[in-house]
């Protein structure tokens, strides 16, 4: 038998290794958060990054890829290079609302991503200035009927969930509501506090401090059950307005990731989200911890996608390319 040289053996082994995707041991796990730094979503993404660093024994970083309502970040994760360990910490609107608003998102919400876990929900709230004589949804409706010139509402921006929920509120009640969009809740608060915009909707976490300080009054929340932060405040459904909606944040992996990567990362994210200390941190930021499985998140996403379709179509909001 002819013996192979050491060089020939090494050459053959190298050639055999070439087709296999190799990920460097020190390659970081990148968590893309498609919105600006600050706020509860960004903070939670960073806490998860710290925990994943400990559990996986590798660096985990958060990258803020801001723009186009989160679409830039989602597109970047979808197009991540094979072997690159990148995940998206997405808001509900990117997967359930925006598919109804754009003919071309640059990604398919169901085909291009694998759901890993929903980690928290964020309730939406209807707020009025404490200067107004309004303490309930019924009083708000009556007040706007008496003051039709002031029948308007504000939202954190055109095309957001609060925009469409308030529009649906107007259709259900028969009020001819005018919309005043702002560039986020901080920009809106001076007008809300002063009563110049009599009705405003945003996440509970963005309004809770002003509510507790007495500057504004939260008169209803939008989820199916009452908020744990506002147990005395009725939901819209309890107030006779058949609307049920909430925001949420969840982790997604690109569809082209290996099954091994998806299963391991999903398992770790669910474990972190189940930890009592992590759940306490999420709650302290004005959000409700959840911690779903991949299949549960997939069902939530599909149900919310179906729920938003009729609302967006009824609004007459122009669909963009």
Secondary structure, DSSP 8 states (H G I E B T S, - for coil): -----HHHHHHHHHHHHTTS----TT--EEEEE-S-SSHHHHHHHHHHHHHHHHHHTS-EEEEE---GGGHHHHHHHHT--TT--EEEEEEHHHHHTGGGTBS--SS-TTTSEEEEEEEEEE-EEEEEETTSS--SHHHHHHHHHHTGGG-EEEESSTTSHHHHHHHHHHHHHT---EEEE-SSHHHHHHHHHHTSSS-EEEEHHHHHHHHHHTSEEEEEE-SSS--TT-TTS-BTTTTT------EEEEEEEETTS-HHHHHHHHHHHHHHHHSHHHHHHHHHTT-EE----HHHHHHHHHHHHHHHHHHHHHHT---B-
